[in-house]
Amino acid sequence: MENNALKTEELFLSLGYTEGEINEIKNNFSMFNINYDVLLKKIKEIHEYLLSFGYTKEDIIRLTIILPQIYGLTISNIKSKIEMFITLGYTKEEIIKMTLVFPKIYSFSIENVNDKINELITLGYTKNEVIKMAKILPQIYSYSKNNINQKINDLIALGYAKEEVIKMTKSLPTL
């Protein structure tokens, strides 16, 4: 068991992680419940896939410290999420930027993202506007409809018309 943990740490070190970053990943992801040979293979495969997609080593370290669970996903799962974002109209560079700002986007199901887009459409945004807003604020895919409605209502209470709120939040979704 200890030998396997050492192999895992050596792999992470060879990929550019510091010991502190390795400990952070170990503390946030129960990867030690996975067969070590399988774990080592998955780490290498996912790391290589992310590099081939366009992430830098530093990007991957940053991404996996925040979302170490990505090492529990399959390559096909990661690819399907990337393909979904490309189909929605995002570029490779935008996907990388969004996932570095909000790595948990990789843990969302395709259905959840589509549901969130549809929810925002019912509030008065177009699909293209939602896509543009998420480029600025990818966390929008994690906000509840109630939370978004509350923000809209708060701005309306300040004297703005709903149309004005929708217009303002298109370019500044962080409102």
Order of alpha helices (4+ residues) and beta strands (2+ residues): alpha-alpha-alpha-alpha-alpha-alpha-alpha-alpha-alpha-alpha
